[in-house]
Amino acid sequence: MLICSLVIQRILWDIGGWEKDRNYRIYGRHFPKNEIVEFCLEDAEVITEADFCDPECEKRS
């Protein structure tokens, strides 16, 4: 999921203590019955531009 809300991004930067000039990846646990995903912000990993791809999109190319 890509977050496209500046307000949510600012909240995550503050809560996670993240740097604004970096990209982060967080893996979540999906609960399909409730249609929600749970994330642990402490588990965020800094990713580089080379890591910034969606394997599903890669398959379609």
PDB file of N, H, CA, C and O in Angstrom:
ATOM      1  N   MET A   1       0.847  -1.167   0.000  1.00  0.00           N
ATOM      2  CA  MET A   1       0.000   0.000   0.000  1.00  0.00           C
ATOM      3  C   MET A   1       0.895   1.234   0.000  1.00  0.00           C
ATOM      4  O   MET A   1       1.891   1.302   0.721  1.00  0.00           O
ATOM      5  N   LEU A   2       0.530   2.171  -0.797  1.00  0.00           N
ATOM      6  H   LEU A   2      -0.279   2.116  -1.382  1.00  0.00           H
ATOM      7  CA  LEU A   2       1.237   3.437  -0.859  1.00  0.00           C
ATOM      8  C   LEU A   2       0.359   4.490  -0.202  1.00  0.00           C
ATOM      9  O   LEU A   2      -0.808   4.646  -0.563  1.00  0.00           O
ATOM     10  N   ILE A   3       0.918   5.212   0.759  1.00  0.00           N
ATOM     11  H   ILE A   3       1.866   5.086   1.052  1.00  0.00           H
ATOM     12  CA  ILE A   3       0.139   6.245   1.443  1.00  0.00           C
ATOM     13  C   ILE A   3       0.240   7.534   0.656  1.00  0.00           C
ATOM     14  O   ILE A   3       1.335   8.036   0.404  1.00  0.00           O
ATOM     15  N   CYS A   4      -0.904   8.066   0.270  1.00  0.00           N
ATOM     16  H   CYS A   4      -1.794   7.658   0.475  1.00  0.00           H
ATOM     17  CA  CYS A   4      -0.952   9.275  -0.544  1.00  0.00           C
ATOM     18  C   CYS A   4      -1.549  10.451   0.216  1.00  0.00           C
ATOM     19  O   CYS A   4      -1.939  11.438  -0.408  1.00  0.00           O
ATOM     20  N   SER A   5      -1.632  10.382   1.516  1.00  0.00           N
ATOM     21  H   SER A   5      -1.315   9.580   2.023  1.00  0.00           H
ATOM     22  CA  SER A   5      -2.176  11.456   2.334  1.00  0.00           C
ATOM     23  C   SER A   5      -1.043  12.115   3.103  1.00  0.00           C
ATOM     24  O   SER A   5      -0.366  11.459   3.895  1.00  0.00           O
ATOM     25  N   LEU A   6      -0.833  13.403   2.880  1.00  0.00           N
ATOM     26  H   LEU A   6      -1.383  13.936   2.237  1.00  0.00           H
ATOM     27  CA  LEU A   6       0.231  14.110   3.589  1.00  0.00           C
ATOM     28  C   LEU A   6      -0.021  14.150   5.088  1.00  0.00           C
ATOM     29  O   LEU A   6       0.922  14.083   5.877  1.00  0.00           O
ATOM     30  N   VAL A   7      -1.269  14.258   5.486  1.00  0.00           N
ATOM     31  H   VAL A   7      -2.035  14.312   4.845  1.00  0.00           H
ATOM     32  CA  VAL A   7      -1.592  14.292   6.912  1.00  0.00           C
ATOM     33  C   VAL A   7      -1.197  12.970   7.575  1.00  0.00           C
ATOM     34  O   VAL A   7      -0.584  12.963   8.643  1.00  0.00           O
ATOM     35  N   ILE A   8      -1.551  11.853   6.934  1.00  0.00           N
ATOM     36  H   ILE A   8      -2.048  11.858   6.067  1.00  0.00           H
ATOM     37  CA  ILE A   8      -1.198  10.543   7.489  1.00  0.00           C
ATOM     38  C   ILE A   8       0.318  10.362   7.484  1.00  0.00           C
ATOM     39  O   ILE A   8       0.878   9.830   8.443  1.00  0.00           O
ATOM     40  N   GLN A   9       0.985  10.795   6.424  1.00  0.00           N
ATOM     41  H   GLN A   9       0.531  11.227   5.645  1.00  0.00           H
ATOM     42  CA  GLN A   9       2.437  10.692   6.379  1.00  0.00           C
ATOM     43  C   GLN A   9       3.077  11.451   7.529  1.00  0.00           C
ATOM     44  O   GLN A   9       4.000  10.941   8.165  1.00  0.00           O
ATOM     45  N   ARG A  10       2.608  12.651   7.805  1.00  0.00           N
ATOM     46  H   ARG A  10       1.858  13.065   7.288  1.00  0.00           H
ATOM     47  CA  ARG A  10       3.173  13.451   8.903  1.00  0.00           C
ATOM     48  C   ARG A  10       2.958  12.762  10.248  1.00  0.00           C
ATOM     49  O   ARG A  10       3.845  12.769  11.102  1.00  0.00           O
ATOM     50  N   ILE A  11       1.795  12.175  10.433  1.00  0.00           N
ATOM     51  H   ILE A  11       1.074  12.170   9.740  1.00  0.00           H
ATOM     52  CA  ILE A  11       1.517  11.451  11.679  1.00  0.00           C
ATOM     53  C   ILE A  11       2.486  10.277  11.820  1.00  0.00           C
ATOM     54  O   ILE A  11       3.056  10.060  12.890  1.00  0.00           O
ATOM     55  N   LEU A  12       2.667   9.525  10.737  1.00  0.00           N
ATOM     56  H   LEU A  12       2.204   9.701   9.868  1.00  0.00           H
ATOM     57  CA  LEU A  12       3.577   8.378  10.783  1.00  0.00           C
ATOM     58  C   LEU A  12       5.017   8.815  11.026  1.00  0.00           C
ATOM     59  O   LEU A  12       5.741   8.161  11.778  1.00  0.00           O
ATOM     60  N   TRP A  13       5.443   9.912  10.400  1.00  0.00           N
ATOM     61  H   TRP A  13       4.855  10.443   9.789  1.00  0.00           H
ATOM     62  CA  TRP A  13       6.799  10.425  10.646  1.00  0.00           C
ATOM     63  C   TRP A  13       6.992  10.727  12.120  1.00  0.00           C
ATOM     64  O   TRP A  13       8.019  10.382  12.705  1.00  0.00           O
ATOM     65  N   ASP A  14       5.998  11.375  12.718  1.00  0.00           N
ATOM     66  H   ASP A  14       5.164  11.656  12.243  1.00  0.00           H
ATOM     67  CA  ASP A  14       6.104  11.752  14.130  1.00  0.00           C
ATOM     68  C   ASP A  14       6.074  10.534  15.049  1.00  0.00           C
ATOM     69  O   ASP A  14       6.913  10.405  15.941  1.00  0.00           O
ATOM     70  N   ILE A  15       5.120   9.650  14.833  1.00  0.00           N
ATOM     71  H   ILE A  15       4.439   9.754  14.109  1.00  0.00           H
ATOM     72  CA  ILE A  15       4.977   8.470  15.696  1.00  0.00           C
ATOM     73  C   ILE A  15       6.185   7.542  15.560  1.00  0.00           C
ATOM     74  O   ILE A  15       6.720   7.056  16.557  1.00  0.00           O
ATOM     75  N   GLY A  16       6.608   7.303  14.322  1.00  0.00           N
ATOM     76  H   GLY A  16       6.174   7.698  13.512  1.00  0.00           H
ATOM     77  CA  GLY A  16       7.697   6.366  14.080  1.00  0.00           C
ATOM     78  C   GLY A  16       9.082   6.945  14.242  1.00  0.00           C
ATOM     79  O   GLY A  16      10.070   6.211  14.251  1.00  0.00           O
ATOM     80  N   GLY A  17       9.163   8.272  14.372  1.00  0.00           N
ATOM     81  H   GLY A  17       8.361   8.869  14.365  1.00  0.00           H
ATOM     82  CA  GLY A  17      10.475   8.902  14.451  1.00  0.00           C
ATOM     83  C   GLY A  17      11.237   8.759  13.144  1.00  0.00           C
ATOM     84  O   GLY A  17      12.464   8.660  13.133  1.00  0.00           O
ATOM     85  N   TRP A  18      10.492   8.750  12.040  1.00  0.00           N
ATOM     86  H   TRP A  18       9.495   8.831  12.050  1.00  0.00           H
ATOM     87  CA  TRP A  18      11.096   8.529  10.738  1.00  0.00           C
ATOM     88  C   TRP A  18      11.626   9.814  10.141  1.00  0.00           C
ATOM     89  O   TRP A  18      11.178  10.910  10.479  1.00  0.00           O
ATOM     90  N   GLU A  19      12.590   9.661   9.248  1.00  0.00           N
ATOM     91  H   GLU A  19      12.955   8.771   8.974  1.00  0.00           H
ATOM     92  CA  GLU A  19      13.153  10.798   8.522  1.00  0.00           C
ATOM     93  C   GLU A  19      12.292  11.056   7.283  1.00  0.00           C
ATOM     94  O   GLU A  19      11.903  10.127   6.576  1.00  0.00           O
ATOM     95  N   LYS A  20      12.004  12.329   7.037  1.00  0.00           N
ATOM     96  H   LYS A  20      12.320  13.084   7.611  1.00  0.00           H
ATOM     97  CA  LYS A  20      11.089  12.692   5.951  1.00  0.00           C
ATOM     98  C   LYS A  20      11.656  12.479   4.557  1.00  0.00           C
ATOM     99  O   LYS A  20      10.900  12.436   3.586  1.00  0.00           O
ATOM    100  N   ASP A  21      12.964  12.346   4.442  1.00  0.00           N
ATOM    101  H   ASP A  21      13.577  12.381   5.231  1.00  0.00           H
ATOM    102  CA  ASP A  21      13.569  12.180   3.115  1.00  0.00           C
ATOM    103  C   ASP A  21      13.862  10.717   2.782  1.00  0.00           C
ATOM    104  O   ASP A  21      14.604  10.432   1.843  1.00  0.00           O
ATOM    105  N   ARG A  22      13.288   9.799   3.540  1.00  0.00           N
ATOM    106  H   ARG A  22      12.685  10.031   4.304  1.00  0.00           H
ATOM    107  CA  ARG A  22      13.493   8.371   3.293  1.00  0.00           C
ATOM    108  C   ARG A  22      12.171   7.683   3.017  1.00  0.00           C
ATOM    109  O   ARG A  22      11.102   8.200   3.340  1.00  0.00           O
ATOM    110  N   ASN A  23      12.263   6.498   2.410  1.00  0.00           N
ATOM    111  H   ASN A  23      13.132   6.078   2.147  1.00  0.00           H
ATOM    112  CA  ASN A  23      11.089   5.660   2.159  1.00  0.00           C
ATOM    113  C   ASN A  23      11.162   4.456   3.094  1.00  0.00           C
ATOM    114  O   ASN A  23      12.238   3.924   3.369  1.00  0.00           O
ATOM    115  N   TYR A  24      10.002   4.044   3.571  1.00  0.00           N
ATOM    116  H   TYR A  24       9.128   4.476   3.348  1.00  0.00           H
ATOM    117  CA  TYR A  24       9.935   2.942   4.519  1.00  0.00           C
ATOM    118  C   TYR A  24       8.957   1.876   4.033  1.00  0.00           C
ATOM    119  O   TYR A  24       7.975   2.166   3.349  1.00  0.00           O
ATOM    120  N   ARG A  25       9.257   0.641   4.408  1.00  0.00           N
ATOM    121  H   ARG A  25      10.055   0.406   4.963  1.00  0.00           H
ATOM    122  CA  ARG A  25       8.355  -0.482   4.107  1.00  0.00           C
ATOM    123  C   ARG A  25       7.984  -1.125   5.434  1.00  0.00           C
ATOM    124  O   ARG A  25       8.832  -1.356   6.295  1.00  0.00           O
ATOM    125  N   ILE A  26       6.692  -1.408   5.576  1.00  0.00           N
ATOM    126  H   ILE A  26       6.002  -1.221   4.876  1.00  0.00           H
ATOM    127  CA  ILE A  26       6.194  -2.096   6.763  1.00  0.00           C
ATOM    128  C   ILE A  26       5.336  -3.256   6.286  1.00  0.00           C
ATOM    129  O   ILE A  26       4.436  -3.080   5.464  1.00  0.00           O
ATOM    130  N   TYR A  27       5.619  -4.428   6.801  1.00  0.00           N
ATOM    131  H   TYR A  27       6.349  -4.571   7.469  1.00  0.00           H
ATOM    132  CA  TYR A  27       4.791  -5.581   6.488  1.00  0.00           C
ATOM    133  C   TYR A  27       3.660  -5.630   7.505  1.00  0.00           C
ATOM    134  O   TYR A  27       3.857  -5.334   8.683  1.00  0.00           O
ATOM    135  N   GLY A  28       2.492  -6.003   7.042  1.00  0.00           N
ATOM    136  H   GLY A  28       2.332  -6.243   6.085  1.00  0.00           H
ATOM    137  CA  GLY A  28       1.328  -6.043   7.923  1.00  0.00           C
ATOM    138  C   GLY A  28       0.679  -7.412   7.949  1.00  0.00           C
ATOM    139  O   GLY A  28       0.963  -8.278   7.122  1.00  0.00           O
ATOM    140  N   ARG A  29      -0.188  -7.578   8.910  1.00  0.00           N
ATOM    141  H   ARG A  29      -0.419  -6.874   9.582  1.00  0.00           H
ATOM    142  CA  ARG A  29      -0.964  -8.811   9.048  1.00  0.00           C
ATOM    143  C   ARG A  29      -2.388  -8.510   8.608  1.00  0.00           C
ATOM    144  O   ARG A  29      -3.040  -7.615   9.145  1.00  0.00           O
ATOM    145  N   HIS A  30      -2.865  -9.272   7.619  1.00  0.00           N
ATOM    146  H   HIS A  30      -2.335  -9.999   7.183  1.00  0.00           H
ATOM    147  CA  HIS A  30      -4.179  -9.045   7.031  1.00  0.00           C
ATOM    148  C   HIS A  30      -5.237  -9.888   7.737  1.00  0.00           C
ATOM    149  O   HIS A  30      -5.065 -11.089   7.945  1.00  0.00           O
ATOM    150  N   PHE A  31      -6.327  -9.230   8.096  1.00  0.00           N
ATOM    151  H   PHE A  31      -6.467  -8.255   7.927  1.00  0.00           H
ATOM    152  CA  PHE A  31      -7.477  -9.898   8.688  1.00  0.00           C
ATOM    153  C   PHE A  31      -8.634  -9.763   7.703  1.00  0.00           C
ATOM    154  O   PHE A  31      -9.420  -8.821   7.804  1.00  0.00           O
ATOM    155  N   PRO A  32      -8.750 -10.695   6.748  1.00  0.00           N
ATOM    156  CA  PRO A  32      -9.745 -10.559   5.688  1.00  0.00           C
ATOM    157  C   PRO A  32     -11.194 -10.530   6.188  1.00  0.00           C
ATOM    158  O   PRO A  32     -12.037  -9.863   5.590  1.00  0.00           O
ATOM    159  N   LYS A  33     -11.483 -11.231   7.256  1.00  0.00           N
ATOM    160  H   LYS A  33     -10.798 -11.773   7.743  1.00  0.00           H
ATOM    161  CA  LYS A  33     -12.851 -11.252   7.779  1.00  0.00           C
ATOM    162  C   LYS A  33     -13.284  -9.845   8.208  1.00  0.00           C
ATOM    163  O   LYS A  33     -14.442  -9.462   8.036  1.00  0.00           O
ATOM    164  N   ASN A  34     -12.345  -9.088   8.764  1.00  0.00           N
ATOM    165  H   ASN A  34     -11.405  -9.399   8.904  1.00  0.00           H
ATOM    166  CA  ASN A  34     -12.647  -7.734   9.238  1.00  0.00           C
ATOM    167  C   ASN A  34     -12.241  -6.657   8.244  1.00  0.00           C
ATOM    168  O   ASN A  34     -12.496  -5.472   8.462  1.00  0.00           O
ATOM    169  N   GLU A  35     -11.601  -7.078   7.139  1.00  0.00           N
ATOM    170  H   GLU A  35     -11.393  -8.041   6.962  1.00  0.00           H
ATOM    171  CA  GLU A  35     -11.122  -6.158   6.107  1.00  0.00           C
ATOM    172  C   GLU A  35     -10.198  -5.080   6.671  1.00  0.00           C
ATOM    173  O   GLU A  35     -10.334  -3.899   6.352  1.00  0.00           O
ATOM    174  N   ILE A  36      -9.241  -5.513   7.527  1.00  0.00           N
ATOM    175  H   ILE A  36      -9.130  -6.472   7.786  1.00  0.00           H
ATOM    176  CA  ILE A  36      -8.254  -4.584   8.082  1.00  0.00           C
ATOM    177  C   ILE A  36      -6.866  -5.201   7.991  1.00  0.00           C
ATOM    178  O   ILE A  36      -6.710  -6.409   7.812  1.00  0.00           O
ATOM    179  N   VAL A  37      -5.872  -4.347   8.117  1.00  0.00           N
ATOM    180  H   VAL A  37      -5.999  -3.366   8.261  1.00  0.00           H
ATOM    181  CA  VAL A  37      -4.476  -4.777   8.164  1.00  0.00           C
ATOM    182  C   VAL A  37      -3.845  -4.121   9.378  1.00  0.00           C
ATOM    183  O   VAL A  37      -4.041  -2.932   9.632  1.00  0.00           O
ATOM    184  N   GLU A  38      -3.085  -4.908  10.125  1.00  0.00           N
ATOM    185  H   GLU A  38      -2.925  -5.874   9.919  1.00  0.00           H
ATOM    186  CA  GLU A  38      -2.412  -4.412  11.325  1.00  0.00           C
ATOM    187  C   GLU A  38      -0.921  -4.274  11.021  1.00  0.00           C
ATOM    188  O   GLU A  38      -0.306  -5.188  10.473  1.00  0.00           O
ATOM    189  N   PHE A  39      -0.345  -3.122  11.381  1.00  0.00           N
ATOM    190  H   PHE A  39      -0.846  -2.380  11.826  1.00  0.00           H
ATOM    191  CA  PHE A  39       1.064  -2.850  11.151  1.00  0.00           C
ATOM    192  C   PHE A  39       1.746  -2.512  12.464  1.00  0.00           C
ATOM    193  O   PHE A  39       1.144  -1.878  13.331  1.00  0.00           O
ATOM    194  N   CYS A  40       2.993  -2.926  12.619  1.00  0.00           N
ATOM    195  H   CYS A  40       3.482  -3.440  11.915  1.00  0.00           H
ATOM    196  CA  CYS A  40       3.810  -2.519  13.755  1.00  0.00           C
ATOM    197  C   CYS A  40       4.798  -1.481  13.217  1.00  0.00           C
ATOM    198  O   CYS A  40       5.740  -1.828  12.505  1.00  0.00           O
ATOM    199  N   LEU A  41       4.583  -0.224  13.554  1.00  0.00           N
ATOM    200  H   LEU A  41       3.818   0.058  14.133  1.00  0.00           H
ATOM    201  CA  LEU A  41       5.412   0.856  13.012  1.00  0.00           C
ATOM    202  C   LEU A  41       6.875   0.725  13.406  1.00  0.00           C
ATOM    203  O   LEU A  41       7.754   1.220  12.700  1.00  0.00           O
ATOM    204  N   GLU A  42       7.143   0.069  14.522  1.00  0.00           N
ATOM    205  H   GLU A  42       6.430  -0.333  15.095  1.00  0.00           H
ATOM    206  CA  GLU A  42       8.526  -0.124  14.964  1.00  0.00           C
ATOM    207  C   GLU A  42       9.302  -1.058  14.043  1.00  0.00           C
ATOM    208  O   GLU A  42      10.532  -1.063  14.060  1.00  0.00           O
ATOM    209  N   ASP A  43       8.591  -1.850  13.240  1.00  0.00           N
ATOM    210  H   ASP A  43       7.591  -1.846  13.226  1.00  0.00           H
ATOM    211  CA  ASP A  43       9.242  -2.806  12.336  1.00  0.00           C
ATOM    212  C   ASP A  43       9.529  -2.224  10.955  1.00  0.00           C
ATOM    213  O   ASP A  43       9.940  -2.955  10.053  1.00  0.00           O
ATOM    214  N   ALA A  44       9.321  -0.931  10.779  1.00  0.00           N
ATOM    215  H   ALA A  44       8.987  -0.338  11.511  1.00  0.00           H
ATOM    216  CA  ALA A  44       9.535  -0.298   9.472  1.00  0.00           C
ATOM    217  C   ALA A  44      10.998  -0.430   9.055  1.00  0.00           C
ATOM    218  O   ALA A  44      11.906  -0.281   9.872  1.00  0.00           O
ATOM    219  N   GLU A  45      11.207  -0.709   7.778  1.00  0.00           N
ATOM    220  H   GLU A  45      10.469  -0.830   7.114  1.00  0.00           H
ATOM    221  CA  GLU A  45      12.551  -0.834   7.203  1.00  0.00           C
ATOM    222  C   GLU A  45      12.759   0.287   6.200  1.00  0.00           C
ATOM    223  O   GLU A  45      11.877   0.578   5.392  1.00  0.00           O
ATOM    224  N   VAL A  46      13.922   0.914   6.253  1.00  0.00           N
ATOM    225  H   VAL A  46      14.638   0.678   6.910  1.00  0.00           H
ATOM    226  CA  VAL A  46      14.260   1.924   5.247  1.00  0.00           C
ATOM    227  C   VAL A  46      14.519   1.188   3.938  1.00  0.00           C
ATOM    228  O   VAL A  46      15.228   0.181   3.916  1.00  0.00           O
ATOM    229  N   ILE A  47      13.944   1.691   2.849  1.00  0.00           N
ATOM    230  H   ILE A  47      13.368   2.508   2.867  1.00  0.00           H
ATOM    231  CA  ILE A  47      14.173   1.079   1.545  1.00  0.00           C
ATOM    232  C   ILE A  47      14.761   2.117   0.595  1.00  0.00           C
ATOM    233  O   ILE A  47      14.542   3.320   0.740  1.00  0.00           O
ATOM    234  N   THR A  48      15.504   1.620  -0.367  1.00  0.00           N
ATOM    235  H   THR A  48      15.681   0.643  -0.485  1.00  0.00           H
ATOM    236  CA  THR A  48      16.098   2.482  -1.386  1.00  0.00           C
ATOM    237  C   THR A  48      15.201   2.485  -2.609  1.00  0.00           C
ATOM    238  O   THR A  48      14.233   1.727  -2.676  1.00  0.00           O
ATOM    239  N   GLU A  49      15.512   3.323  -3.563  1.00  0.00           N
ATOM    240  H   GLU A  49      16.298   3.939  -3.508  1.00  0.00           H
ATOM    241  CA  GLU A  49      14.717   3.377  -4.789  1.00  0.00           C
ATOM    242  C   GLU A  49      14.734   2.038  -5.514  1.00  0.00           C
ATOM    243  O   GLU A  49      13.743   1.661  -6.140  1.00  0.00           O
ATOM    244  N   ALA A  50      15.845   1.321  -5.435  1.00  0.00           N
ATOM    245  H   ALA A  50      16.649   1.628  -4.926  1.00  0.00           H
ATOM    246  CA  ALA A  50      15.944   0.002  -6.075  1.00  0.00           C
ATOM    247  C   ALA A  50      14.974  -0.997  -5.443  1.00  0.00           C
ATOM    248  O   ALA A  50      14.496  -1.909  -6.117  1.00  0.00           O
ATOM    249  N   ASP A  51      14.684  -0.825  -4.149  1.00  0.00           N
ATOM    250  H   ASP A  51      15.073  -0.084  -3.601  1.00  0.00           H
ATOM    251  CA  ASP A  51      13.758  -1.709  -3.441  1.00  0.00           C
ATOM    252  C   ASP A  51      12.310  -1.315  -3.659  1.00  0.00           C
ATOM    253  O   ASP A  51      11.398  -2.073  -3.327  1.00  0.00           O
ATOM    254  N   PHE A  52      12.095  -0.121  -4.220  1.00  0.00           N
ATOM    255  H   PHE A  52      12.835   0.494  -4.489  1.00  0.00           H
ATOM    256  CA  PHE A  52      10.753   0.458  -4.316  1.00  0.00           C
ATOM    257  C   PHE A  52      10.055  -0.045  -5.566  1.00  0.00           C
ATOM    258  O   PHE A  52       9.924   0.673  -6.557  1.00  0.00           O
ATOM    259  N   CYS A  53       9.610  -1.293  -5.500  1.00  0.00           N
ATOM    260  H   CYS A  53       9.717  -1.877  -4.695  1.00  0.00           H
ATOM    261  CA  CYS A  53       8.880  -1.873  -6.625  1.00  0.00           C
ATOM    262  C   CYS A  53       7.853  -2.843  -6.086  1.00  0.00           C
ATOM    263  O   CYS A  53       7.975  -3.346  -4.969  1.00  0.00           O
ATOM    264  N   ASP A  54       6.860  -3.093  -6.880  1.00  0.00           N
ATOM    265  H   ASP A  54       6.762  -2.684  -7.787  1.00  0.00           H
ATOM    266  CA  ASP A  54       5.800  -4.030  -6.535  1.00  0.00           C
ATOM    267  C   ASP A  54       5.976  -5.259  -7.414  1.00  0.00           C
ATOM    268  O   ASP A  54       5.838  -5.163  -8.633  1.00  0.00           O
ATOM    269  N   PRO A  55       6.280  -6.421  -6.821  1.00  0.00           N
ATOM    270  CA  PRO A  55       6.476  -7.627  -7.631  1.00  0.00           C
ATOM    271  C   PRO A  55       5.309  -7.927  -8.558  1.00  0.00           C
ATOM    272  O   PRO A  55       5.514  -8.455  -9.650  1.00  0.00           O
ATOM    273  N   GLU A  56       4.099  -7.602  -8.148  1.00  0.00           N
ATOM    274  H   GLU A  56       3.932  -7.173  -7.260  1.00  0.00           H
ATOM    275  CA  GLU A  56       2.929  -7.830  -8.999  1.00  0.00           C
ATOM    276  C   GLU A  56       2.999  -6.977 -10.253  1.00  0.00           C
ATOM    277  O   GLU A  56       2.627  -7.440 -11.331  1.00  0.00           O
ATOM    278  N   CYS A  57       3.468  -5.743 -10.135  1.00  0.00           N
ATOM    279  H   CYS A  57       3.770  -5.368  -9.259  1.00  0.00           H
ATOM    280  CA  CYS A  57       3.617  -4.870 -11.306  1.00  0.00           C
ATOM    281  C   CYS A  57       4.720  -5.376 -12.219  1.00  0.00           C
ATOM    282  O   CYS A  57       4.613  -5.284 -13.442  1.00  0.00           O
ATOM    283  N   GLU A  58       5.768  -5.905 -11.632  1.00  0.00           N
ATOM    284  H   GLU A  58       5.855  -5.980 -10.639  1.00  0.00           H
ATOM    285  CA  GLU A  58       6.888  -6.438 -12.402  1.00  0.00           C
ATOM    286  C   GLU A  58       6.414  -7.593 -13.304  1.00  0.00           C
ATOM    287  O   GLU A  58       6.874  -7.725 -14.437  1.00  0.00           O
ATOM    288  N   LYS A  59       5.493  -8.425 -12.795  1.00  0.00           N
ATOM    289  H   LYS A  59       5.119  -8.318 -11.874  1.00  0.00           H
ATOM    290  CA  LYS A  59       4.996  -9.569 -13.559  1.00  0.00           C
ATOM    291  C   LYS A  59       4.211  -9.131 -14.784  1.00  0.00           C
ATOM    292  O   LYS A  59       4.226  -9.822 -15.803  1.00  0.00           O
ATOM    293  N   ARG A  60       3.519  -7.988 -14.705  1.00  0.00           N
ATOM    294  H   ARG A  60       3.507  -7.427 -13.878  1.00  0.00           H
ATOM    295  CA  ARG A  60       2.671  -7.509 -15.797  1.00  0.00           C
ATOM    296  C   ARG A  60       3.466  -6.877 -16.923  1.00  0.00           C
ATOM    297  O   ARG A  60       2.964  -6.734 -18.038  1.00  0.00           O
ATOM    298  N   SER A  61       4.710  -6.497 -16.638  1.00  0.00           N
ATOM    299  H   SER A  61       5.119  -6.614 -15.732  1.00  0.00           H
ATOM    300  CA  SER A  61       5.515  -5.812 -17.669  1.00  0.00           C
ATOM    301  C   SER A  61       5.990  -6.746 -18.748  1.00  0.00           C
ATOM    302  O   SER A  61       6.673  -6.319 -19.678  1.00  0.00           O
TER     303      SER A  61
END
